């Protein structure tokens, strides 16, 4: 059994563009032995980017939680210790995206495997990140 934490693009693709997901990711998400999680960080990123016009959705933003429930994804909060503690995560190769870095930190601290197509996430493997695509 794996504890999988979905990167933001993976959640959006799972909801509306499954053809963008790799066969391995589809298999992992559909395997009922795995636990699939979505972080509050992801919802914040989606909401922020949607509000400022950097993200278009092919579904109503208000339906995201419903889709997560239908797909049996568990939701995890951002704890105050994670929020303050992520400052110790080193910057890597010009990878300063705060949402990505927070997800990376949450994965490391919570022993999740990050599901992401973003190759920059692999910069954090030496810090303890497990990543799958």
C-alpha positions as CSV (number, residue, x, y, z in Angstrom):
1,X,0.0,0.0,0.0
2,X,1.2,3.5,-0.9
3,X,0.2,6.9,0.5
4,X,0.0,9.0,-2.6
5,X,-0.2,12.8,-2.5
6,X,-1.4,14.3,-5.8
7,X,0.4,17.4,-7.2
8,X,-2.1,20.1,-8.4
9,X,-1.9,19.3,-12.1
10,X,-2.4,15.6,-11.4
11,X,-5.6,16.3,-9.4
12,X,-6.9,18.6,-12.2
13,X,-6.1,15.9,-14.8
14,X,-7.7,13.2,-12.8
15,X,-10.9,15.3,-12.7
16,X,-11.0,16.6,-16.3
17,X,-8.2,15.3,-18.5
18,X,-7.4,11.7,-17.7
19,X,-5.7,11.3,-21.0
20,X,-2.9,13.5,-19.6
21,X,-2.1,11.0,-16.8
22,X,0.5,8.3,-17.3
23,X,-0.7,4.6,-17.4
24,X,1.2,4.1,-14.1
25,X,-0.5,7.0,-12.4
26,X,-4.0,5.8,-13.5
27,X,-3.2,2.3,-12.2
28,X,-1.9,3.7,-8.8
29,X,-4.9,6.0,-8.4
30,X,-7.4,3.2,-9.3
31,X,-5.7,0.6,-7.0
32,X,-7.9,0.5,-3.9
33,X,-5.0,-0.7,-1.8
34,X,-3.4,2.7,-2.2
35,X,-4.5,5.8,-0.3
36,X,-4.8,8.9,-2.4
37,X,-4.6,12.3,-0.7
38,X,-5.1,15.9,-1.8
39,X,-3.6,18.7,0.2
40,X,-5.2,21.9,1.3
41,X,-2.3,23.5,-0.5
42,X,-3.6,22.2,-3.8
43,X,-7.0,23.8,-3.3
44,X,-5.3,27.1,-2.3
45,X,-3.2,27.0,-5.5
46,X,-6.2,26.2,-7.7
47,X,-8.3,28.9,-6.1
48,X,-5.6,31.6,-6.3
49,X,-4.6,30.8,-9.9
50,X,-8.3,30.7,-11.0
51,X,-9.1,34.0,-9.3
52,X,-6.2,35.8,-11.0
53,X,-6.9,34.3,-14.5
54,X,-3.9,32.0,-14.7
55,X,-6.0,28.9,-14.6
56,X,-9.0,27.9,-16.7
57,X,-11.2,25.0,-15.7
58,X,-13.5,22.9,-17.8
59,X,-15.7,22.3,-14.7
60,X,-17.0,24.5,-11.9
61,X,-14.4,25.3,-9.3
62,X,-17.0,24.7,-6.6
63,X,-17.2,21.0,-7.7
64,X,-13.6,20.1,-6.9
65,X,-14.4,18.8,-3.5
66,X,-17.3,16.8,-4.8
67,X,-15.0,15.2,-7.4
68,X,-12.4,14.3,-4.7
69,X,-15.1,12.7,-2.7
70,X,-16.4,10.7,-5.7
71,X,-12.9,9.5,-6.5
72,X,-12.4,8.6,-2.8
73,X,-9.5,11.0,-2.4
74,X,-8.7,11.9,1.2
75,X,-8.1,15.6,2.1
76,X,-5.2,16.7,4.3
77,X,-4.8,20.0,6.0
78,X,-1.7,22.2,6.2
79,X,-0.6,22.2,9.8
80,X,1.1,25.1,11.5
81,X,4.2,23.1,12.0
82,X,4.4,22.3,8.3
83,X,3.7,25.9,7.4
84,X,6.6,27.2,9.5
85,X,8.9,24.2,9.0
86,X,9.0,24.3,5.2
87,X,11.5,27.1,5.5
88,X,14.2,24.6,6.2
89,X,13.7,22.9,2.8
90,X,16.6,24.0,0.6
91,X,16.0,25.9,-2.6
92,X,17.0,23.8,-5.6
93,X,17.9,24.7,-9.2
94,X,15.7,27.9,-9.3
95,X,12.7,25.9,-8.0
96,X,11.1,28.6,-5.8
97,X,7.4,27.8,-6.4
98,X,5.9,28.0,-2.9
99,X,3.1,25.6,-3.7
100,X,5.4,22.9,-5.0
101,X,7.8,23.4,-2.2
102,X,5.1,23.1,0.4
103,X,3.8,19.9,-1.2
104,X,7.3,18.5,-1.2
105,X,7.8,19.3,2.5
106,X,4.4,17.8,3.3
107,X,5.3,14.6,1.5
108,X,8.7,14.3,3.2
109,X,7.2,15.0,6.7
110,X,4.1,12.9,6.2
111,X,5.8,10.0,4.4
112,X,3.7,10.4,1.3
113,X,4.8,9.6,-2.3
114,X,4.3,12.6,-4.5
115,X,2.5,12.0,-7.8
116,X,3.8,14.6,-10.2
117,X,5.0,15.0,-13.8
118,X,7.1,17.9,-12.8
119,X,10.8,16.9,-13.2
120,X,11.9,19.6,-10.8
121,X,10.4,17.7,-7.9
122,X,13.2,15.1,-8.4
123,X,15.6,17.8,-7.0
124,X,14.3,16.9,-3.6
125,X,15.0,13.1,-3.6
126,X,18.1,13.6,-1.5
127,X,16.0,15.4,1.1
128,X,13.8,12.3,1.4
129,X,11.1,12.9,-1.3
130,X,9.5,9.9,-3.0
131,X,8.1,10.8,-6.4
132,X,6.2,8.8,-9.0
133,X,5.1,9.5,-12.5
